[in-house]
Amino acid sequence: AVAPLQPLLIGAQLSEPAVASGRFARAIWEFEVKAGWQSFNADCQQELEDGFKAFQAGGSAEIVVTTQGHNIAIQFDRMTSKLQGGGRAGRVRAIRRKHME
């Protein structure tokens, strides 16, 4: 059997095959940086989207995601993120959910 093709990640956006497959979020999660906004790494995008949908349905406002070996606490009710542990722990950053067309 031939393995299914893996969707390509292009910059901060998911490719059309990834979106069309329904395997990935139809939104991109970003955090605030000095120069504007930066996308969270692809390794936690779906977890962020799933956590947000659960929050909207009455679930917990806080989740912890692991991305690139770092744990980040997410507060959906405040739309903030906070890196846990390490030298930059404690800095609260705004987050946003950017809809894909």
C-alpha positions as CSV (number, residue, x, y, z in Angstrom):
1,A,0.0,0.0,0.0
2,V,1.1,3.5,-0.7
3,A,1.4,5.9,2.3
4,P,-0.8,9.0,2.0
5,L,0.9,12.2,1.1
6,Q,1.6,14.5,4.0
7,P,0.3,18.1,3.7
8,L,2.9,20.7,3.1
9,L,3.4,23.6,5.5
10,I,4.1,26.8,3.7
11,G,5.4,29.7,5.9
12,A,2.8,30.5,8.5
13,Q,0.0,29.0,6.6
14,L,-1.2,25.5,6.0
15,S,-1.3,24.3,2.4
16,E,-4.7,23.8,0.7
17,P,-4.3,19.9,0.9
18,A,-3.9,20.2,4.6
19,V,-7.0,22.3,5.0
20,A,-9.1,20.3,2.5
21,S,-8.3,17.0,4.3
22,G,-9.8,18.3,7.5
23,R,-6.7,16.9,9.3
24,F,-5.5,20.4,10.4
25,A,-7.1,23.4,11.9
26,R,-8.9,25.9,9.7
27,A,-7.3,28.7,11.7
28,I,-3.7,29.6,12.5
29,W,-2.8,30.5,16.1
30,E,-0.3,33.3,16.6
31,F,1.4,35.1,19.5
32,E,2.4,38.7,19.8
33,V,6.0,39.7,19.3
34,K,7.7,43.1,19.1
35,A,7.4,43.2,15.3
36,G,3.7,42.1,15.2
37,W,2.6,38.5,15.3
38,Q,4.3,35.1,14.8
39,S,2.6,31.8,14.2
40,F,2.9,29.0,16.8
41,N,4.8,26.1,15.4
42,A,2.8,23.6,13.4
43,D,3.4,20.9,16.1
44,C,0.8,22.5,18.4
45,Q,-1.6,24.2,16.0
46,Q,-4.2,21.4,16.1
47,E,-3.9,21.1,19.9
48,L,-4.6,24.8,20.2
49,E,-7.6,24.7,17.9
50,D,-9.0,21.6,19.7
51,G,-8.5,23.3,23.1
52,F,-10.2,26.4,21.9
53,K,-13.2,24.5,20.6
54,A,-13.5,22.6,23.9
55,F,-13.3,26.0,25.8
56,Q,-16.1,27.3,23.6
57,A,-18.2,24.3,24.4
58,G,-17.8,24.9,28.2
59,G,-14.5,23.2,28.8
60,S,-11.4,24.5,30.6
61,A,-10.1,28.0,29.8
62,E,-6.5,26.8,30.3
63,I,-4.5,24.2,28.5
64,V,-0.7,23.5,28.3
65,V,0.7,22.8,24.9
66,T,4.2,21.5,24.2
67,T,6.0,22.9,21.2
68,Q,9.6,22.5,20.2
69,G,10.3,21.1,23.7
70,H,8.7,24.0,25.6
71,N,5.6,24.0,27.7
72,I,3.3,27.0,27.1
73,A,0.3,27.7,29.3
74,I,-2.6,29.1,27.2
75,Q,-5.5,31.1,28.7
76,F,-8.4,31.2,26.2
77,D,-10.5,33.4,28.4
78,R,-7.8,36.1,28.4
79,M,-6.3,35.1,25.0
80,T,-2.8,34.9,26.5
81,S,0.2,32.6,26.5
82,K,2.9,32.1,29.1
83,L,6.1,30.1,28.6
84,Q,6.7,27.8,31.6
85,G,10.2,27.3,32.9
86,G,13.5,28.6,31.4
87,G,14.9,32.1,31.2
88,R,11.8,33.8,29.7
89,A,9.3,32.1,31.9
90,G,6.6,34.5,33.2
91,R,6.3,36.8,30.2
92,V,2.7,36.9,29.2
93,R,2.0,37.4,25.5
94,A,-1.3,38.1,23.7
95,I,-2.5,35.3,21.3
96,R,-5.0,35.4,18.5
97,R,-6.8,33.0,16.2
98,K,-6.4,33.9,12.6
99,H,-9.0,32.4,10.3
100,M,-7.9,30.9,7.0
101,E,-9.9,31.7,3.9
